[in-house]
């Protein structure tokens, strides 16, 4: 999935006039972000406990995250990005790779798959807690 420019700018928090990187492996390069988000690992049809993450960078098709626990490649997850207007943008994604860093954290690259209604994220989480 390729995020439309207006959604990408909402995640980044400002208009983007330039992307870092060559963009040869992806249609556009990456933008450094440094903001916070939440990851919900998907297990079957239920969501696992939320994991706070730092958004390291984002492109129209992928996101780089820093988190405190490893996730397996190909694992499904929902990434919930807070937006400036108090709303959330939720995107179903798939882990491409996850590697340990020297500081005990993990760097994860995930590929966007589809937009998710943010309210359904809470519904799935509530069912998992029942």
Beta strands, then each sheet from edge to edge (+ up, - down):
strand 1: 31-43
strand 2: 46-58
strand 3: 62-67
strand 4: 76-82
strand 5: 88-100
strand 6: 106-116
sheet 1: 1+ 2- 3+ 6- 5+ 4- 1+
end
